[in-house]
C-alpha cells in the first residue's frame, strides 16, 4: 500500500557524523540525506545502543520517535519532560533510537512517508537494526499510525499518544476550529499532502489509520486525554472501535479530563513492558 510519489531523484545519504551538541548525548550521530522524491535535504539523529550494563542486552531493537508539530527531529533529546521520562527507559532496555526530522510539520504526507521508508532501509543496514518500535506523541503519534498502515512490515510495534487517527476528519475539525495552533496544523497538513482532502481524497484515505485499521497488525498501544483541545479524543475512540475487528494485540487507555500532554505521564516502563510482552 505504497502512496509515495513517483521518484525523481535517488535517495542519497550525504554524511553520518557525530552530533555532540549539548544536551544531546555523546554517541549520537546526525544522518544528513537528500530525498529520493525531490532532492530535498533533511536529517535524522541516530543513537546506537551501548551494551554496558543494560538488561536485557541490545538485540537490534530500535525506537523510532517522530517529533510533534512545531518541533524538530531532536525533540526527544531537547524537550526536558520527554527527555527525562522516556530516554532513560529506552536506554535501560537496550534500545537504539532514531529520531527523523521528516520535513518538519509534514504529518506523514506522501513525501515524508517515502523519505522515512528510504531512511529506515539505510539505517537497518548501517546500524544492524532488526526491528523498530514506533513510539511518539501528537503529530509524531499520528505519523506513526499513518506509516504503520502504509508499511506494516517496517513497524514491529506502535505506541501512539494523543494521535489523529483519520487525517481527513481531523483536518476538517481543525478547519472548523480555525484559530491558533489548529489553523497552523490544518495549513501544515495541506502543505504536507499537497492539497486538501477534497482535492486528494484517495491520498488522504490511504493515510488514514481508521480507514486502514486491518493493516495495523502489530501490537498497538493507544492513549488519549478525554479533554484534549488540540486533537479531539474522538480520533482515538474511532480507531479503538475499528481495532475491535483485529486479532492483533491492542490496548487503549483514555485519561478522564486529560489534556493534550496527559498521556506523556503514563508509566513509560509499563508501556514498554506491554509492548515487549506482545512482540
Secondary structure as UniProt FT lines:
FT   STRAND          12..18
FT   TURN            22..23
FT   TURN            26..27
FT   STRAND          28..34
FT   TURN            36..38
FT   STRAND          41..47
FT   TURN            52..53
FT   STRAND          61..64
FT   TURN            69..70
FT   TURN            73..74
FT   HELIX           75..78
FT   HELIX           80..82
FT   HELIX           83..87
FT   HELIX           88..92
FT   TURN            93..94
FT   STRAND          96..100
FT   TURN            102..105
FT   TURN            107..108
FT   HELIX           110..127
FT   STRAND          131..137
FT   HELIX           139..150
FT   HELIX           152..154
FT   STRAND          157..161
FT   HELIX           167..176
FT   HELIX           180..193
FT   TURN            197..199
FT   HELIX           201..206
FT   TURN            209..212
FT   HELIX           213..215
FT   STRAND          219..225
FT   TURN            226..227
FT   HELIX           234..243
FT   TURN            244..245
FT   STRAND          250..255
FT   TURN            256..257
FT   TURN            260..261
FT   HELIX           262..265
FT   HELIX           268..278
//
